[in-house]
Amino acid sequence: MGFKKTSDVIAVSFGVTESAANTYTQEEIALQLDVLNNEIFVVVAADLNPETPELVPGVTTATNATISSTSKTSLPNLSDSNCVAVSQLAIRSAGGEAVSFSRAAEEAYAAQLDYIALIATNNFFVAVEGANNAAARSVTGRLWGYRARADATTYAALVQSEVLSA
């Protein structure tokens, strides 16, 4: 891969709240990359902290959140090549009993990786969507990475891949 690191690790923090309960809500987070100089963002870690779903007896509730490098109209999953991270919290309730479940990105890999994603366009997108909650849910998080300058061929391939697979 043809890119050279040009900064130390940067932490980009964010928070998104649903526009209404159980409504897919997405926010664009600007990276302010220098696209004229083929600058990319090399993601080394992601942390998503969705708000706990509500406990509603007899009903399954959930809060789902994602980070992706392209805009989406519904929650992507890890089978989407532009999906950087996923986090899911759920409470399954039946007959007066309730059990909680969680799924987070850090469960996906155990070894040290050079990076988990490359973002070639000037932004990334954070989305949250609840299920069966009475009030809007939110997500907070942080994306860690560094700026790098890609050679022309690599940059063109990354941008094309990102845009065409949106």
C-alpha positions as CSV (number, residue, x, y, z in Angstrom):
1,M,0.0,0.0,0.0
2,G,1.5,3.3,-1.0
3,F,1.0,5.9,1.8
4,K,3.2,7.7,4.3
5,K,2.3,8.8,7.8
6,T,2.2,12.6,8.2
7,S,0.8,13.1,11.7
8,D,0.7,11.5,15.1
9,V,-2.4,9.6,16.2
10,I,-5.5,11.9,16.4
11,A,-8.6,11.2,18.4
12,V,-11.9,12.4,16.8
13,S,-14.8,12.5,19.3
14,F,-18.5,12.6,18.4
15,G,-22.0,12.2,19.7
16,V,-25.3,11.6,17.9
17,T,-28.8,11.4,19.2
18,E,-31.8,10.0,17.4
19,S,-34.1,12.7,15.9
20,A,-37.0,10.8,17.4
21,A,-37.3,7.5,19.3
22,N,-36.5,4.4,17.1
23,T,-35.5,6.6,14.1
24,Y,-32.4,6.1,12.0
25,T,-30.3,9.2,12.5
26,Q,-26.9,9.8,10.9
27,E,-24.4,12.6,11.3
28,E,-21.5,13.5,9.1
29,I,-18.2,14.1,10.9
30,A,-15.6,16.2,9.0
31,L,-12.0,15.1,8.9
32,Q,-10.8,18.2,7.0
33,L,-8.3,16.2,4.9
34,D,-6.2,17.8,2.3
35,V,-7.6,16.1,-0.8
36,L,-5.4,18.2,-3.2
37,N,-2.4,16.4,-1.7
38,N,-4.0,12.9,-1.6
39,E,-4.4,12.9,2.2
40,I,-6.1,10.0,3.8
41,F,-7.1,9.0,7.3
42,V,-5.7,5.7,8.6
43,V,-8.1,4.4,11.3
44,V,-6.3,2.5,14.0
45,A,-9.2,2.1,16.5
46,A,-12.8,2.9,17.0
47,D,-15.0,3.1,20.1
48,L,-18.8,3.3,20.1
49,N,-20.8,3.7,23.3
50,P,-24.5,3.4,22.5
51,E,-26.9,4.5,25.3
52,T,-28.5,1.6,27.1
53,P,-31.9,0.6,25.7
54,E,-34.9,0.9,27.9
55,L,-36.2,-2.1,29.8
56,V,-39.8,-2.7,28.7
57,P,-41.3,-5.9,30.1
58,G,-42.2,-8.4,27.4
59,V,-40.5,-6.4,24.7
60,T,-37.1,-6.6,23.1
61,T,-35.4,-3.2,23.0
62,A,-32.1,-2.2,21.4
63,T,-29.7,0.6,20.6
64,N,-27.5,0.1,17.5
65,A,-24.7,2.3,16.3
66,T,-22.2,2.3,13.4
67,I,-19.3,4.2,11.9
68,S,-19.0,4.1,8.1
69,S,-16.9,5.9,5.6
70,T,-19.9,6.7,3.3
71,S,-23.4,8.0,4.0
72,K,-26.1,5.3,4.5
73,T,-29.8,5.3,4.6
74,S,-30.1,2.5,7.1
75,L,-27.7,0.8,9.6
76,P,-24.9,-1.0,7.8
77,N,-23.3,-4.1,9.2
78,L,-19.7,-5.5,8.9
79,S,-20.5,-7.1,5.6
80,D,-20.5,-3.6,4.1
81,S,-16.9,-2.8,3.1
82,N,-17.4,0.9,4.1
83,C,-18.5,0.0,7.6
84,V,-15.7,0.7,10.1
85,A,-17.3,-0.3,13.4
86,V,-20.6,-1.6,14.8
87,S,-22.0,-1.7,18.3
88,Q,-25.2,-3.2,19.5
89,L,-27.0,-3.3,22.9
90,A,-30.2,-5.2,23.4
91,I,-32.5,-6.3,26.2
92,R,-34.6,-9.3,25.5
93,S,-37.6,-9.5,27.9
94,A,-40.3,-12.1,28.2
95,G,-42.5,-13.3,31.0
96,G,-41.0,-10.9,33.6
97,E,-37.5,-12.0,32.9
98,A,-34.9,-9.9,31.0
99,V,-31.4,-10.6,29.6
100,S,-29.1,-8.0,28.1
101,F,-26.8,-8.6,25.1
102,S,-24.0,-6.5,23.7
103,R,-21.8,-6.6,20.5
104,A,-18.9,-4.3,20.0
105,A,-16.2,-3.8,17.4
106,E,-13.3,-4.9,19.7
107,E,-14.7,-8.4,19.7
108,A,-13.8,-8.7,16.0
109,Y,-10.0,-8.9,16.3
110,A,-7.5,-10.1,18.9
111,A,-4.2,-9.4,17.2
112,Q,-2.4,-6.1,16.7
113,L,-3.4,-4.7,13.3
114,D,-1.6,-1.9,11.4
115,Y,-5.0,-0.3,10.8
116,I,-8.7,-1.2,10.7
117,A,-9.8,1.1,7.9
118,L,-8.7,3.7,5.4
119,I,-10.9,6.8,4.8
120,A,-10.0,8.6,1.6
121,T,-12.9,11.0,1.4
122,N,-13.2,14.1,3.6
123,N,-15.5,12.7,6.2
124,F,-17.1,9.7,8.0
125,F,-20.6,9.0,9.2
126,V,-21.9,8.0,12.6
127,A,-25.4,6.6,12.9
128,V,-27.7,5.4,15.8
129,E,-31.0,3.7,15.8
130,G,-33.1,2.3,18.6
131,A,-35.8,-0.3,18.6
132,N,-38.9,-0.3,20.8
133,N,-37.6,2.5,23.1
134,A,-40.0,5.2,24.4
135,A,-37.4,7.9,24.2
136,A,-34.6,8.8,21.7
137,R,-31.3,7.0,22.2
138,S,-27.8,8.3,21.6
139,V,-24.3,7.2,20.9
140,T,-21.0,8.8,21.8
141,G,-17.6,7.6,20.6
142,R,-14.1,8.2,19.4
143,L,-12.2,7.3,16.2
144,W,-8.4,7.2,16.5
145,G,-6.2,7.4,13.5
146,Y,-3.5,9.4,11.7
147,R,-3.2,11.4,8.6
148,A,-1.2,10.0,5.7
149,R,-0.3,11.0,2.2
150,A,-1.1,8.4,-0.4
151,D,0.6,8.1,-3.8
152,A,-1.6,9.0,-6.7
153,T,-2.4,5.5,-7.7
154,T,-3.3,4.4,-4.2
155,Y,-5.4,7.5,-3.6
156,A,-7.3,7.1,-6.8
157,A,-8.1,3.5,-6.0
158,L,-9.2,4.2,-2.4
159,V,-11.5,7.1,-3.5
160,Q,-13.0,5.1,-6.3
161,S,-13.5,2.0,-4.1
162,E,-15.1,4.2,-1.3
163,V,-17.4,6.1,-3.7
164,L,-18.5,3.2,-5.9
165,S,-19.3,0.9,-3.0
166,A,-21.4,3.6,-1.2
